[in-house]
């Protein structure tokens, strides 16, 4: 077991033992990750704040189980998904709220010419639009793979779907994104396109 995993295990054991100080540390470490994942489902920051609060409350209520969890990241994704679904079920009108735009940020460079900066902004706008236009399941799976670096098996487990469904949805997402980008940037390769994408920032 590496040092990072050992530290996680110690923290979870401490939270399980009713340490509020450790729970505060846990909250600070995982807040951004939980918020980001909630945003994939809800696409509304106010809704995400409420769901994140529910997630951590649920975790504290079930803290005795934390010491038995082998993969805390997967556990957090599942809890967040469940709380997001509960929120959507409570808010029938929420589905009709216009979707916010996801801010996709480009890799920072030491220096960018005005031409490079303009080019990057154009790609950012089109990428954001392309991702937001994906069907809901397709969009969530794509973001989980690209932004969370999760494998198809992990995504399938979190969303309770088959690995084959994950792979099919990823293929659909990539095809739709490429179809959106290619007419504007015909010489941009897929690898270069994805190199522009980094973790979402909210």
N, CA, C and O of each residue as an XYZ file, in Angstrom:
808
protein
N       0.853     -1.203      0.000
C       0.000      0.000      0.000
C       0.881      1.242      0.000
O       1.780      1.377      0.831
N       0.611      2.166     -0.958
C       1.445      3.359     -1.006
C       1.044      4.362      0.067
O       0.035      4.197      0.753
N       1.860      5.410      0.194
C       1.646      6.385      1.272
C       0.301      7.089      1.155
O      -0.367      7.328      2.161
N      -0.099      7.423     -0.078
C      -1.370      8.121     -0.282
C      -2.537      7.268      0.186
O      -3.428      7.748      0.888
N      -2.528      5.983     -0.211
C      -3.612      5.091      0.194
C      -3.623      4.886      1.707
O      -4.682      4.792      2.327
N      -2.425      4.819      2.288
C      -2.328      4.645      3.735
C      -2.910      5.850      4.455
O      -3.640      5.702      5.436
N      -2.587      7.045      3.966
C      -3.120      8.268      4.572
C      -4.636      8.325      4.465
O      -5.318      8.742      5.401
N      -5.157      7.903      3.317
C      -6.612      7.868      3.130
C      -7.251      6.904      4.116
O      -8.280      7.203      4.722
N      -6.626      5.744      4.266
C      -7.169      4.734      5.182
C      -7.178      5.244      6.618
O      -8.146      5.044      7.352
N      -6.103      5.899      7.007
C      -6.024      6.449      8.365
C      -7.092      7.522      8.586
O      -7.714      7.588      9.647
N      -7.291      8.357      7.571
C      -8.291      9.418      7.675
C      -9.689      8.822      7.792
O     -10.480      9.251      8.631
N      -9.993      7.836      6.956
C     -11.315      7.206      6.997
C     -11.560      6.508      8.330
O     -12.664      6.559      8.873
N     -10.534      5.862      8.846
C     -10.661      5.192     10.145
C     -10.926      6.200     11.251
O     -11.694      5.947     12.180
N     -10.272      7.349     11.129
C     -10.446      8.387     12.140
C     -11.852      8.974     12.079
O     -12.468      9.226     13.115
N     -12.365      9.193     10.858
C     -13.741      9.685     10.706
C     -14.722      8.656     11.251
O     -15.689      9.005     11.929
N     -14.466      7.382     10.949
C     -15.331      6.300     11.444
C     -15.374      6.262     12.958
O     -16.355      5.829     13.562
N     -14.277      6.728     13.561
C     -14.195      6.749     15.033
C     -14.775      8.023     15.623
O     -14.496      8.363     16.773
N     -15.580      8.728     14.839
C     -16.332      9.913     15.304
C     -15.483     11.175     15.476
O     -15.862     12.075     16.227
N     -14.338     11.250     14.786
C     -13.513     12.445     14.897
C     -14.043     13.538     13.969
O     -13.967     13.424     12.746
N     -14.577     14.589     14.570
C     -15.092     15.698     13.762
C     -13.941     16.461     13.088
O     -14.094     16.975     11.980
N     -12.819     16.526     13.752
C     -11.659     17.178     13.153
C     -11.245     16.447     11.880
O     -10.945     17.086     10.872
N     -11.226     15.126     11.916
C     -10.877     14.341     10.733
C     -11.938     14.486      9.655
O     -11.630     14.511      8.464
N     -13.207     14.584     10.089
C     -14.272     14.759      9.108
C     -14.137     16.106      8.406
O     -14.391     16.206      7.206
N     -13.741     17.138      9.141
C     -13.509     18.450      8.524
C     -12.381     18.380      7.503
O     -12.454     19.002      6.444
N     -11.341     17.622      7.825
C     -10.245     17.416      6.869
C     -10.757     16.674      5.642
O     -10.446     17.041      4.509
N     -11.540     15.633      5.873
C     -12.147     14.850      4.790
C     -12.989     15.753      3.887
O     -12.915     15.677      2.661
N     -13.785     16.601      4.519
C     -14.645     17.549      3.784
C     -13.807     18.469      2.904
O     -14.119     18.659      1.729
N     -12.754     19.034      3.464
C     -11.904     19.967      2.719
C     -11.178     19.286      1.560
O     -10.980     19.887      0.505
N     -10.785     18.041      1.761
C     -10.064     17.302      0.724
C     -10.980     16.953     -0.452
O     -10.572     17.046     -1.610
N     -12.211     16.553     -0.151
C     -13.079     15.990     -1.189
C     -14.191     16.916     -1.666
O     -14.945     16.551     -2.568
N     -14.310     18.101     -1.082
C     -15.414     18.992     -1.460
C     -15.424     19.275     -2.970
O     -16.453     19.106     -3.624
N     -14.292     19.702     -3.517
C     -14.236     20.083     -4.939
C     -14.588     18.904     -5.838
O     -15.277     19.071     -6.845
N     -14.125     17.732     -5.483
C     -14.398     16.540     -6.282
C     -15.891     16.202     -6.277
O     -16.463     15.887     -7.321
N     -16.506     16.266     -5.121
C     -17.936     15.979     -5.009
C     -18.751     17.035     -5.749
O     -19.719     16.705     -6.434
N     -18.369     18.288     -5.615
C     -19.075     19.378     -6.297
C     -19.002     19.180     -7.811
O     -20.003     19.317     -8.515
N     -17.808     18.857     -8.297
C     -17.606     18.678     -9.743
C     -18.486     17.554    -10.279
O     -19.107     17.681    -11.334
N     -18.528     16.465     -9.541
C     -19.318     15.342    -10.004
C     -20.808     15.662     -9.960
O     -21.552     15.265    -10.857
N     -21.245     16.368     -8.937
C     -22.652     16.773     -8.850
C     -23.030     17.665    -10.028
O     -24.150     17.607    -10.534
N     -22.079     18.488    -10.454
C     -22.347     19.416    -11.559
C     -22.585     18.681    -12.867
O     -23.322     19.164    -13.726
N     -21.966     17.516    -13.025
C     -22.196     16.732    -14.236
C     -23.674     16.381    -14.375
O     -24.211     16.348    -15.482
N     -24.324     16.121    -13.247
C     -25.734     15.740    -13.255
C     -26.663     16.941    -13.265
O     -27.678     16.935    -13.962
N     -26.327     17.969    -12.500
C     -27.265     19.053    -12.236
C     -27.038     20.299    -13.074
O     -27.989     20.993    -13.435
N     -25.775     20.585    -13.385
C     -25.411     21.750    -14.200
C     -25.989     23.046    -13.645
O     -26.359     23.945    -14.401
N     -26.061     23.135    -12.341
C     -26.572     24.321    -11.672
C     -25.852     24.437    -10.338
O     -25.957     23.550     -9.491
N     -25.124     25.522    -10.150
C     -24.248     25.633     -8.980
C     -25.006     25.662     -7.662
O     -24.560     25.064     -6.682
N     -26.146     26.348     -7.621
C     -26.916     26.396     -6.386
C     -27.425     25.014     -6.019
O     -27.396     24.618     -4.853
N     -27.893     24.282     -7.023
C     -28.360     22.918     -6.776
C     -27.212     22.047     -6.292
O     -27.388     21.210     -5.407
N     -26.043     22.246     -6.873
C     -24.872     21.458     -6.480
C     -24.501     21.703     -5.026
O     -24.156     20.764     -4.309
N     -24.567     22.943     -4.587
C     -24.215     23.250     -3.196
C     -25.147     22.507     -2.233
O     -24.712     21.992     -1.203
N     -26.430     22.461     -2.586
C     -27.385     21.744     -1.739
C     -27.093     20.246     -1.737
O     -27.119     19.601     -0.690
N     -26.815     19.702     -2.919
C     -26.535     18.268     -3.029
C     -25.230     17.904     -2.321
O     -25.154     16.875     -1.648
N     -24.213     18.738     -2.471
C     -22.939     18.468     -1.800
C     -23.133     18.437     -0.292
O     -22.566     17.588      0.396
N     -23.930     19.358      0.215
C     -24.237     19.365      1.644
C     -24.916     18.063      2.059
O     -24.609     17.495      3.108
N     -25.843     17.599      1.219
C     -26.537     16.336      1.493
C     -25.572     15.154      1.453
O     -25.676     14.225      2.254
N     -24.637     15.201      0.512
C     -23.657     14.115      0.378
C     -22.834     13.972      1.652
O     -22.701     12.875      2.195
N     -22.287     15.082      2.124
C     -21.423     15.006      3.302
C     -22.224     14.701      4.575
O     -21.721     14.056      5.494
N     -23.464     15.169      4.616
C     -24.313     14.813      5.752
C     -24.558     13.309      5.757
O     -24.501     12.663      6.803
N     -24.834     12.756      4.564
C     -25.059     11.317      4.437
C     -23.815     10.523      4.836
O     -23.906      9.488      5.496
N     -22.659     11.027      4.426
C     -21.406     10.348      4.771
C     -21.174     10.368      6.276
O     -20.747      9.369      6.855
N     -21.455     11.500      6.909
C     -21.274     11.580      8.362
C     -22.241     10.635      9.080
O     -21.875      9.990     10.063
N     -23.466     10.561      8.585
C     -24.447      9.667      9.183
C     -24.024      8.200      9.059
O     -24.332      7.375      9.918
N     -23.311      7.896      7.967
C     -22.884      6.510      7.716
C     -21.396      6.317      7.984
O     -20.780      5.398      7.443
N     -20.826      7.166      8.806
C     -19.373      7.198      8.968
C     -18.781      5.874      9.462
O     -17.618      5.580      9.186
N     -19.563      5.081     10.186
C     -19.045      3.810     10.705
C     -18.640      2.872      9.570
O     -17.795      1.996      9.750
N     -19.256      3.066      8.392
C     -18.986      2.187      7.249
C     -17.716      2.590      6.490
O     -17.202      1.814      5.684
N     -17.216      3.794      6.747
C     -16.090      4.301      5.965
C     -14.859      3.413      6.054
O     -14.141      3.250      5.067
N     -14.609      2.843      7.213
C     -13.405      2.027      7.390
C     -13.465      0.730      6.587
O     -12.454      0.046      6.427
N     -14.674      0.391      6.074
C     -14.835     -0.823      5.283
C     -14.729     -0.556      3.780
O     -14.751     -1.490      2.978
N     -14.615      0.719      3.400
C     -14.618      1.088      1.975
C     -13.218      0.956      1.385
O     -12.252      1.503      1.916
N     -13.125      0.220      0.277
C     -11.821     -0.013     -0.353
C     -11.469      1.077     -1.358
O     -10.291      1.344     -1.591
N     -12.481      1.711     -1.957
C     -12.241      2.764     -2.954
C     -13.127      3.962     -2.623
O     -14.298      3.998     -3.001
N     -12.570      4.933     -1.923
C     -13.353      6.081     -1.472
C     -13.831      6.943     -2.629
O     -14.898      7.551     -2.543
N     -13.054      7.009     -3.719
C     -13.456      7.829     -4.865
C     -14.737      7.284     -5.504
O     -15.672      8.033     -5.782
N     -14.762      5.976     -5.729
C     -15.956      5.350     -6.297
C     -17.140      5.520     -5.358
O     -18.254      5.793     -5.803
N     -16.905      5.362     -4.078
C     -17.958      5.524     -3.072
C     -18.554      6.932     -3.139
O     -19.773      7.100     -3.107
N     -17.689      7.936     -3.231
C     -18.158      9.324     -3.296
C     -18.985      9.573     -4.551
O     -20.006     10.259     -4.500
N     -18.545      9.017     -5.679
C     -19.292      9.193     -6.921
C     -20.689      8.588     -6.814
O     -21.669      9.188     -7.255
N     -20.770      7.399     -6.229
C     -22.061      6.722     -6.093
C     -22.983      7.507     -5.163
O     -24.153      7.712     -5.485
N     -22.473      7.946     -4.022
C     -23.286      8.729     -3.085
C     -23.750     10.024     -3.739
O     -24.904     10.423     -3.579
N     -22.860     10.678     -4.472
C     -23.216     11.937     -5.139
C     -24.271     11.703     -6.205
O     -25.219     12.479     -6.322
N     -24.116     10.648     -6.977
C     -25.122     10.311     -7.993
C     -26.480     10.101     -7.348
O     -27.489     10.607     -7.841
N     -26.514      9.366     -6.260
C     -27.786      9.080     -5.585
C     -28.431     10.348     -5.034
O     -29.642     10.537     -5.152
N     -27.621     11.214     -4.435
C     -28.163     12.467     -3.888
C     -28.629     13.396     -5.008
O     -29.632     14.093     -4.859
N     -27.908     13.408     -6.120
C     -28.314     14.227     -7.273
C     -29.652     13.738     -7.824
O     -30.516     14.542     -8.174
N     -29.817     12.429     -7.898
C     -31.083     11.867     -8.382
C     -32.228     12.208     -7.427
O     -33.342     12.498     -7.863
N     -31.946     12.171     -6.125
C     -32.980     12.543     -5.147
C     -33.380     14.009     -5.329
O     -34.556     14.364     -5.255
N     -32.380     14.837     -5.565
C     -32.662     16.263     -5.770
C     -33.555     16.457     -7.001
O     -34.526     17.212     -6.957
N     -33.223     15.779     -8.083
C     -34.002     15.908     -9.314
C     -35.427     15.402     -9.118
O     -36.373     15.968     -9.666
N     -35.576     14.344     -8.343
C     -36.917     13.819     -8.072
C     -37.730     14.788     -7.217
O     -38.951     14.866     -7.349
N     -37.048     15.521     -6.345
C     -37.736     16.510     -5.494
C     -38.114     17.757     -6.284
O     -39.078     18.445     -5.950
N     -37.350     18.042     -7.329
C     -37.513     19.310     -8.068
C     -37.994     19.023     -9.485
O     -37.201     18.993    -10.426
N     -39.272     18.819     -9.623
C     -39.816     18.441    -10.922
C     -39.582     19.508    -11.983
O     -39.402     19.192    -13.159
N     -39.586     20.780    -11.564
C     -39.421     21.864    -12.528
C     -37.964     22.079    -12.895
O     -37.662     22.815    -13.835
N     -37.059     21.446    -12.166
C     -35.633     21.686    -12.389
C     -35.202     21.286    -13.792
O     -34.309     21.904    -14.372
N     -35.844     20.237    -14.346
C     -35.443     19.725    -15.657
C     -35.646     20.769    -16.754
O     -35.071     20.664    -17.837
N     -36.476     21.783    -16.457
C     -36.759     22.795    -17.471
C     -35.883     24.038    -17.328
O     -36.032     24.998    -18.083
N     -34.972     24.016    -16.359
C     -34.068     25.154    -16.195
C     -33.027     25.137    -17.310
O     -32.458     24.078    -17.574
N     -32.749     26.264    -17.979
C     -31.733     26.286    -19.033
C     -30.379     25.843    -18.491
O     -30.002     26.195    -17.373
N     -29.663     25.079    -19.280
C     -28.362     24.580    -18.856
C     -27.322     25.685    -18.870
O     -27.253     26.484    -19.804
N     -26.513     25.717    -17.818
C     -25.374     26.642    -17.792
C     -24.299     26.123    -18.724
O     -24.304     24.947    -19.087
N     -23.403     26.966    -19.102
C     -22.280     26.541    -19.922
C     -21.165     26.027    -19.032
O     -20.842     26.645    -18.018
N     -20.574     24.896    -19.406
C     -19.461     24.350    -18.640
C     -18.186     25.080    -19.047
O     -17.836     25.082    -20.227
N     -17.487     25.696    -18.104
C     -16.243     26.384    -18.456
C     -15.097     25.393    -18.613
O     -14.601     24.863    -17.619
N     -14.681     25.141    -19.819
C     -13.548     24.260    -20.064
C     -12.317     25.132    -20.252
O     -12.262     25.955    -21.167
N     -11.330     24.948    -19.383
C     -10.155     25.797    -19.409
C      -9.007     25.117    -20.131
O      -8.838     23.901    -20.038
N      -8.232     25.891    -20.838
C      -7.114     25.372    -21.605
C      -5.858     25.339    -20.756
O      -5.757     26.031    -19.742
N      -4.892     24.517    -21.187
C      -3.612     24.456    -20.491
C      -2.961     25.835    -20.488
O      -2.928     26.522    -21.509
N      -2.452     26.223    -19.344
C      -1.781     27.517    -19.264
C      -0.396     27.420    -19.887
O       0.296     26.415    -19.730
N      -0.011     28.440    -20.573
C       1.303     28.480    -21.202
C       2.077     29.668    -20.654
O       1.493     30.635    -20.165
N       3.387     29.583    -20.741
C       4.206     30.683    -20.243
C       3.955     31.953    -21.059
O       3.937     33.061    -20.524
N       3.764     31.766    -22.353
C       3.505     32.938    -23.178
C       2.575     32.539    -24.308
O       2.738     31.478    -24.910
N       1.599     33.389    -24.596
C       0.709     33.177    -25.726
C       0.664     34.453    -26.543
O       0.471     35.548    -26.015
N       0.847     34.287    -27.839
C       0.706     35.431    -28.727
C      -0.775     35.777    -28.814
O      -1.613     34.938    -28.482
N      -1.122     36.978    -29.248
C      -2.532     37.335    -29.410
C      -3.274     36.353    -30.320
O      -4.445     36.046    -30.100
N      -2.566     35.864    -31.350
C      -3.175     34.901    -32.277
C      -3.473     33.586    -31.566
O      -4.544     33.006    -31.746
N      -2.509     33.111    -30.743
C      -2.704     31.864    -29.999
C      -3.849     32.003    -29.011
O      -4.670     31.097    -28.862
N      -3.896     33.133    -28.344
C      -4.942     33.364    -27.351
C      -6.319     33.351    -27.988
O      -7.256     32.776    -27.434
N      -6.448     33.984    -29.155
C      -7.722     34.015    -29.873
C      -8.120     32.608    -30.322
O      -9.277     32.206    -30.198
N      -7.126     31.861    -30.853
C      -7.362     30.498    -31.317
C      -7.859     29.624    -30.165
O      -8.817     28.866    -30.318
N      -7.194     29.738    -29.005
C      -7.570     28.937    -27.851
C      -8.971     29.272    -27.352
O      -9.725     28.381    -26.963
N      -9.317     30.555    -27.365
C     -10.645     30.965    -26.922
C     -11.721     30.421    -27.852
O     -12.798     30.029    -27.402
N     -11.429     30.399    -29.149
C     -12.394     29.872    -30.117
C     -12.644     28.386    -29.886
O     -13.783     27.920    -29.921
N     -11.556     27.649    -29.649
C     -11.700     26.218    -29.378
C     -12.479     25.996    -28.087
O     -13.337     25.116    -28.010
N     -12.168     26.809    -27.068
C     -12.844     26.683    -25.777
C     -14.349     26.861    -25.926
O     -15.127     26.096    -25.356
N     -14.756     27.857    -26.682
C     -16.177     28.138    -26.871
C     -16.873     26.982    -27.586
O     -17.957     26.556    -27.187
N     -16.239     26.481    -28.647
C     -16.856     25.409    -29.430
C     -16.883     24.100    -28.648
O     -17.857     23.351    -28.723
N     -15.822     23.821    -27.902
C     -15.792     22.619    -27.072
C     -16.897     22.654    -26.019
O     -17.601     21.668    -25.802
N     -17.032     23.798    -25.376
C     -18.065     23.962    -24.356
C     -19.437     23.707    -24.955
O     -20.257     22.994    -24.377
N     -19.673     24.287    -26.099
C     -20.967     24.130    -26.765
C     -21.198     22.681    -27.162
O     -22.289     22.146    -26.965
N     -20.166     22.039    -27.726
C     -20.295     20.656    -28.176
C     -20.613     19.716    -27.016
O     -21.456     18.828    -27.147
N     -19.946     19.909    -25.891
C     -20.169     19.042    -24.732
C     -21.549     19.272    -24.129
O     -22.223     18.321    -23.733
N     -21.967     20.527    -24.060
C     -23.284     20.831    -23.498
C     -24.423     20.330    -24.371
O     -25.534     20.120    -23.885
N     -24.154     20.137    -25.655
C     -25.191     19.660    -26.573
C     -25.301     18.140    -26.602
O     -26.212     17.607    -27.236
N     -24.394     17.428    -25.930
C     -24.467     15.970    -25.885
C     -25.706     15.534    -25.109
O     -26.126     16.231    -24.185
N     -26.300     14.395    -25.466
C     -27.385     13.840    -24.643
C     -26.897     13.652    -23.214
O     -25.703     13.444    -22.995
N     -27.799     13.720    -22.238
C     -27.406     13.761    -20.829
C     -26.490     12.601    -20.424
O     -25.412     12.830    -19.875
N     -26.907     11.364    -20.690
C     -26.089     10.211    -20.297
C     -24.746     10.239    -21.002
O     -23.710      9.950    -20.403
N     -24.772     10.586    -22.266
C     -23.554     10.668    -23.069
C     -22.591     11.710    -22.500
O     -21.388     11.467    -22.403
N     -23.129     12.865    -22.127
C     -22.319     13.960    -21.585
C     -21.679     13.572    -20.257
O     -20.494     13.818    -20.031
N     -22.479     12.963    -19.380
C     -21.970     12.578    -18.067
C     -20.854     11.546    -18.203
O     -19.824     11.656    -17.538
N     -21.051     10.552    -19.054
C     -20.040      9.508    -19.255
C     -18.772     10.105    -19.844
O     -17.668      9.756    -19.426
N     -18.922     10.996    -20.807
C     -17.759     11.627    -21.428
C     -16.953     12.422    -20.397
O     -15.727     12.320    -20.355
N     -17.633     13.208    -19.574
C     -16.951     14.017    -18.567
C     -16.295     13.147    -17.500
O     -15.207     13.467    -17.022
N     -16.937     12.070    -17.132
C     -16.348     11.171    -16.149
C     -15.059     10.551    -16.683
O     -14.092     10.375    -15.942
N     -15.057     10.227    -17.962
C     -13.864      9.628    -18.564
C     -12.770     10.663    -18.784
O     -11.613     10.425    -18.440
N     -13.132     11.825    -19.363
C     -12.127     12.819    -19.734
C     -11.664     13.661    -18.551
O     -10.484     14.000    -18.454
N     -12.586     13.999    -17.651
C     -12.248     14.921    -16.572
C     -11.856     14.209    -15.280
O     -11.061     14.727    -14.496
N     -12.416     13.023    -15.062
C     -12.107     12.285    -13.843
C     -11.110     11.154    -14.086
O     -10.648     10.507    -13.146
N     -10.782     10.924    -15.364
C      -9.839      9.849    -15.735
C     -10.311      8.478    -15.246
O      -9.504      7.642    -14.840
N     -11.612      8.261    -15.291
C     -12.156      6.975    -14.872
C     -12.196      5.999    -16.042
O     -12.417      6.398    -17.186
N     -11.982      4.734    -15.753
C     -12.019      3.681    -16.760
C     -13.467      3.259    -16.998
O     -14.318      3.464    -16.132
N     -13.760      2.663    -18.175
C     -15.140      2.225    -18.458
C     -15.737      1.354    -17.367
O     -16.916      1.489    -17.038
N     -14.932      0.462    -16.804
C     -15.425     -0.413    -15.739
C     -15.850      0.399    -14.519
O     -16.872      0.097    -13.904
N     -15.066      1.438    -14.157
C     -15.386      2.270    -13.006
C     -16.649      3.087    -13.251
O     -17.496      3.224    -12.369
N     -16.763      3.630    -14.467
C     -17.949      4.415    -14.821
C     -19.188      3.530    -14.790
O     -20.233      3.934    -14.281
N     -19.070      2.324    -15.334
C     -20.185      1.378    -15.351
C     -20.650      1.068    -13.936
O     -21.849      0.996    -13.666
N     -19.695      0.888    -13.040
C     -20.024      0.579    -11.645
C     -20.734      1.753    -10.980
O     -21.725      1.567    -10.274
N     -20.227      2.953    -11.206
C     -20.803      4.143    -10.574
C     -22.215      4.416    -11.066
O     -23.097      4.746    -10.273
N     -22.436      4.280    -12.380
C     -23.732      4.611    -12.975
C     -24.677      3.419    -13.073
O     -25.810      3.551    -13.537
N     -24.204      2.251    -12.633
C     -25.020      1.021    -12.670
C     -25.477      0.687    -14.088
O     -26.648      0.391    -14.327
N     -24.530      0.740    -15.017
C     -24.791      0.356    -16.404
C     -23.677     -0.586    -16.852
O     -22.725     -0.815    -16.107
N     -23.788     -1.133    -18.059
C     -22.787     -2.075    -18.542
C     -21.575     -1.334    -19.114
O     -21.676     -0.182    -19.535
N     -20.439     -2.016    -19.120
C     -19.233     -1.430    -19.725
C     -19.462     -1.149    -21.197
O     -18.971     -0.151    -21.725
N     -20.205     -2.022    -21.864
C     -20.465     -1.838    -23.292
C     -21.240     -0.550    -23.542
O     -20.982      0.166    -24.510
N     -22.200     -0.263    -22.653
C     -22.959      0.994    -22.773
C     -22.036      2.193    -22.623
O     -22.169      3.177    -23.349
N     -21.111      2.114    -21.690
C     -20.149      3.196    -21.480
C     -19.333      3.425    -22.751
O     -19.165      4.561    -23.194
N     -18.831      2.341    -23.329
C     -17.994      2.457    -24.532
C     -18.786      3.017    -25.715
O     -18.276      3.830    -26.486
N     -20.021      2.577    -25.848
C     -20.869      3.074    -26.942
C     -21.132      4.564    -26.775
O     -21.047      5.328    -27.736
N     -21.457      4.978    -25.539
C     -21.742      6.391    -25.275
C     -20.497      7.259    -25.473
O     -20.601      8.390    -25.948
N     -19.333      6.742    -25.115
C     -18.086      7.482    -25.343
C     -17.844      7.666    -26.829
O     -17.423      8.735    -27.271
N     -18.111      6.627    -27.593
C     -17.936      6.700    -29.050
C     -18.877      7.753    -29.649
O     -18.485      8.538    -30.511
N     -20.118      7.749    -29.173
C     -21.093      8.739    -29.647
C     -20.627     10.149    -29.296
O     -20.695     11.056    -30.125
N     -20.152     10.330    -28.058
C     -19.701     11.647    -27.603
C     -18.552     12.161    -28.471
O     -18.570     13.303    -28.930
N     -17.566     11.311    -28.687
C     -16.400     11.723    -29.479
C     -16.806     12.070    -30.905
O     -16.340     13.062    -31.465
N     -17.671     11.253    -31.487
C     -18.122     11.515    -32.860
C     -18.853     12.850    -32.959
O     -18.661     13.601    -33.916
N     -19.692     13.141    -31.965
C     -20.460     14.390    -31.994
C     -19.545     15.599    -31.777
O     -19.723     16.638    -32.414
N     -18.577     15.463    -30.888
C     -17.649     16.568    -30.630
C     -16.780     16.836    -31.861
O     -16.583     17.985    -32.256
N     -16.268     15.768    -32.456
C     -15.437     15.914    -33.657
C     -16.256     16.543    -34.786
O     -15.759     17.406    -35.509
N     -17.516     16.107    -34.936
C     -18.378     16.656    -35.985
C     -18.605     18.155    -35.789
O     -18.788     18.893    -36.757
N     -18.593     18.596    -34.533
C     -18.792     20.016    -34.229
C     -17.509     20.820    -34.487
O     -17.556     21.960    -34.949
N     -16.372     20.202    -34.179
C     -15.094     20.906    -34.269
C     -14.533     20.937    -35.695
O     -14.005     21.957    -36.138
N     -14.651     19.818    -36.403
C     -13.975     19.661    -37.695
C     -14.326     20.733    -38.736
O     -13.432     21.207    -39.437
N     -15.596     21.127    -38.859
C     -15.901     22.157    -39.869
C     -15.194     23.488    -39.607
O     -14.913     24.247    -40.534
N     -14.913     23.758    -38.330
C     -14.278     25.028    -37.963
C     -12.758     24.903    -37.974
O     -12.051     25.811    -38.409
N     -12.264     23.752    -37.484
C     -10.824     23.500    -37.433
C     -10.522     22.163    -38.130
O     -10.263     21.166    -37.457
N     -10.552     22.133    -39.451
C     -10.422     20.865    -40.193
C      -9.092     20.150    -39.997
O      -9.017     18.941    -40.212
N      -8.038     20.863    -39.593
C      -6.718     20.243    -39.471
C      -6.375     19.873    -38.024
O      -5.258     19.447    -37.732
N      -7.333     20.039    -37.137
C      -7.103     19.734    -35.728
C      -7.333     18.245    -35.488
O      -8.438     17.745    -35.699
N      -6.293     17.533    -35.047
C      -6.425     16.096    -34.796
C      -7.119     15.859    -33.466
O      -7.193     16.749    -32.619
N      -7.632     14.634    -33.294
C      -8.342     14.293    -32.066
C      -7.430     14.407    -30.852
O      -7.852     14.900    -29.806
N      -6.189     13.959    -30.980
C      -5.262     14.014    -29.844
C      -4.960     15.452    -29.455
O      -4.872     15.769    -28.269
N      -4.802     16.313    -30.430
C      -4.556     17.732    -30.141
C      -5.796     18.362    -29.509
O      -5.694     19.163    -28.580
N      -6.956     17.993    -30.021
C      -8.211     18.513    -29.484
C      -8.344     18.183    -28.004
O      -8.664     19.061    -27.203
N      -8.103     16.927    -27.631
C      -8.241     16.513    -26.247
C      -7.128     17.061    -25.362
O      -7.280     17.158    -24.144
N      -6.015     17.417    -25.982
C      -4.923     17.980    -25.181
C      -5.307     19.352    -24.630
O      -4.700     19.830    -23.671
N      -6.315     19.987    -25.238
C      -6.763     21.288    -24.764
C      -7.631     21.169    -23.505
O      -7.812     22.133    -22.762
N      -8.152     19.980    -23.291
C      -9.095     19.819    -22.183
C      -8.365     19.503    -20.884
O      -7.536     18.593    -20.854
N      -8.645     20.212    -19.841
C      -8.105     19.924    -18.515
C      -9.291     19.838    -17.570
O     -10.436     20.005    -17.989
N      -9.024     19.582    -16.312
C     -10.113     19.414    -15.344
C     -10.965     20.676    -15.238
O     -10.469     21.800    -15.302
N     -12.241     20.448    -15.078
C     -13.173     21.569    -14.960
C     -12.888     22.376    -13.712
O     -12.459     21.836    -12.693
N     -13.128     23.659    -13.801
C     -12.950     24.532    -12.643
C     -14.233     25.305    -12.424
O     -14.776     25.892    -13.360
N     -14.720     25.308    -11.195
C     -15.994     25.988    -10.907
C     -15.795     27.091     -9.885
O     -16.752     27.773     -9.518
